[in-house]
Amino acid sequence: MKGSLLYGMRKEGKLVCAVLAVDSSSEPSSLPLMRFIFSLALAMGLEAGQGMEAARKEAPEEPGRFLEVNLIGILPEYRRQGIGKQMLDFLRAEAKRQGFDGLVAIAIRDSAGFNLYRSVGFVLEKEFATAGTPQCWMRLRFDGKSKGYGAL
């Protein structure tokens, strides 16, 4: 998709972490977006594709250009080793270098991903549910003016 960035991290000769990020200022055309959602549904199940489409509809409006972390995956045997934090540190530096105003992400409330994003400074911006699962839009502004709400 136009405006999409794919990053990976290797360890011991294999890909252990992968991230798909999208430039929030580039509006993906409907055909590549539908192809991506269809591919996601094939790879991860229909609910994952439907969840991503529903989440995009719930995106909070925020002026500026943000790097949206759409998918982050770490091989199970490499989790809890700081790889997710390393990847987010890299994404933060890369986004700053490319002139983004910050990072945004979607996470299931109280999941490992949610806690990871919070640990590096993301704030909860909006809660919603897809198929009964509580999810959150989270944002990390580089100017420090993130507008989170409520107690986490």
Residue, then its C-alpha position, 0 to 999 in steps of 0.5 A: m500500500k502507498g505510504s506503508l513501511l515494513y520494518g523487521m528485526r533479526k536475531e540469530g539469523k532469523l526474522v524475530c520481529a516485524v512491523l507494518a506502519v502506515d503514514s497517517s497523511s497518505e490515504p490508502s486507495s480502496l483497492p490496495l487497502m481491501r487487498f491488505i485486509f483480505s490478505l490479513a483475513l486469510a493469514m490471521g482469520l476473518e475476524a482480524g481483517q474485520g477488526m482492522e477495518a472497524a478500528r480504522k473507522e474509530a480513529p480519533e481525529e488529530p492534526g499532524r502527520f503520524l506513523e501508525v503502527n498497524l501490526i507488530g509481531i514477535l516470535p513467541e520464543y523471543r517475547r519478553q526480551g525487550i525486542g518490542k521496546q527496541m523496535l518501538d525505540f527504532l520506530r520513534a527515531e525513524a519517525k522523527r527522522q522522517g518528520f512525523d509528529g508522533l506514533v499511533a497504535i491500536a492495542i487490546r485493552d490491558s494486553a501485552g501490547f497495550n502495556l508495552y506502548r504505555s511503557v514507552g510513553f503512549v497515552l490512551e486516546k480512545e476506547f472502542a470495541t470490535a466483536g466485544t473486544p475492548q481496544c484502544w487507540m494510543r498516541l505518542r506525540f513527539d512534542g509531549k502534548s499527548k491528550g490522553y484521558g482518564a486513569l489507566 
